Amino acid sequence: MQYTANSLENHWMPFSSNRDFKDNPRLIVKAEGCYYWDHKGGKIIDGSSGLFCVALGHGRPEIADAVHAQLNDCDYVPPFQLGHPAAFELASKVAKILPEDMNHVFFCNSGSESIDTALKIVMAYHRANGEGHRNRFVSREKAYHGVNIGGVSLAGLMKNREAFTCTMPNVVHMRHTWMPENRFVKGQPEHGAELAEDLQRMCDNYGGTTIAACFVEPIAGSTGCLVPPKGYLDRLREICDANGILLVFDEVICGFGRTGKAFAAQSFGVTPDIITMAKALTNGAQPMGAVAVRDELYDTVVNSSAYGAIEFFHGYTFSAHPAACAAGLATQNIFEKENVFARAESMTEFFLDKLWELEDLDDIVDLRGYGLLGAFDLKPGDTPGARGPALQKELFWKGLHIKFTGDTGLIAPPLVATQDEISEMIEVIRATLTGN
Ligand SMILES: Cc1ncc(COP(=O)(O)O)c(C=O)c1O
């Protein structure tokens, strides 16, 4: 079968070097298990679970069948003032695996939307609580919270911000948690808990009562798997509690087993007030995001309006889309039935040991990892950030796809990947870096 596109010109590809791509396209035409196939017939192992979303591997028939059946039964329902059973069922399923006391879930369509939704929930909560003056948000350098204006305002990545000059005011950034002394540390580093004191400095500088929320990825994902130092998240929680600040964990990557538990909040033993999620919620088979909140937040917002009035003026045409809910339910059922989070946890040691086999290569200047999420930093070339994309292409033609951010490669195998599949991922990297 020929898979040549008529024209590659019209599709403006996101986060891509469009001209370079179109000169030598990498088109994926088939996906199954941990593998992709390209338009030339090449087989590529998927070392990034798509974009951290295909936790169960590609092409799960249970998910496809559930979406098909849902579309045949009831394809679309307006989510405002109407509902459908799968939305309530999926929210209940997710609530069951969330930290205790988080029993309310608001659906949207992406991780970026989950961040904007969380920002608005924070504002609505403080207003309902008589604290509408809390109008400052704290985020962190090297943070990635998606691409909507809310998420870009929180972002700590220069390239994601510099062209977009009209972001939200009143966002301040703590330092990131990468430290040279933590190079090549597996799991949580010993050093760096004191970086959480940056939040205390914000309180001392601006007044804790002016700060609405602190947003962090428990593990900063897209920027290269920055694992929180021991005690760091606990200290953020303490400072938030002492100052009435809401703590938001962006678990768009970490959620649904990546850290070996349902959520990183459980892996690190720190419970936030809000968790944002997306990606593996539907195994990537349908676009969907969600925001989970502590009961007190839901009750405060909902009970602050007169009975019969709309309580939260926010929502999307495609919030809780029936096909996405069907995909979400099928995904959550497989997580449960196949005990996928525990399997991921039991595979962690093997995965990290394999990744650390790259430690002897001259080209590797740092390794980091936790759960089934890992990263390596390449020794930069003359132009920092240029080696990563070049290596990404080379790896692809050698049979591996992983995500890169600048000179950092990210490895996030599907949670169902076997030891052989994980070994294959690492071997392609070694062979490519050593010219074999
Ligand atoms: C931590 C985090 N938040 C938000 C997002 C944005 O998600 P989406 O691309 O679905 O909008 C991402 C995407 O990678 C992410 O890693």
The ligand as an ORCA input file, in Angstrom:
! r2SCAN-3c Opt
* xyz 0 1
  C       2.653     18.708     32.964
  C       1.861     19.045     31.738
  N       0.828     19.888     31.829
  C       0.084     20.209     30.767
  C       0.358     19.677     29.533
  C      -0.466     20.065     28.352
  O      -1.229     19.009     27.886
  P      -1.859     19.058     26.427
  O      -0.732     18.949     25.462
  O      -2.786     17.861     26.420
  O      -2.611     20.330     26.301
  C       1.420     18.785     29.389
  C       1.734     18.198     28.086
  O       2.724     17.527     27.895
  C       2.201     18.473     30.519
  O       3.250     17.655     30.433
*
